[in-house]
Amino acid sequence: WELNIQGYMSYRKDRQVGRGGGVALLVRNEIQSLARVDIETGDVESVWIELRNCKGTNTLMGRIYRPPNSFLDIGRKLNQELKFACRKSNAVIVMGDFNLQVDWENQ
């Protein structure tokens, strides 16, 4: 299916197995952006882009989904992506649904 919202550039990675799923980022057309597939390992549901501002500073932005009850191996592969992104830029923004079980009361 298509994701076309007027005034926005769409970056997405659809889930290859199963029904539904995937991740997407929308960026206003006024903001210079570029897909950064070189950061994706292919094993993590993620999409990465580079935002460019008028001062020449670039920011990497990643959108990630980690399915609940996924294997620990996914965490290691996600960590690989994050390390690679941090080596490519000093400014990295990561957002998404990590489905991590956190015991906030005993922290």
Secondary structure as UniProt FT lines:
FT   TURN            6..7
FT   STRAND          8..14
FT   STRAND          22..28
FT   TURN            29..30
FT   STRAND          32..35
FT   TURN            37..38
FT   STRAND          45..52
FT   TURN            54..55
FT   STRAND          58..65
FT   TURN            68..69
FT   HELIX           72..88
FT   STRAND          92..97
FT   HELIX           104..106
//
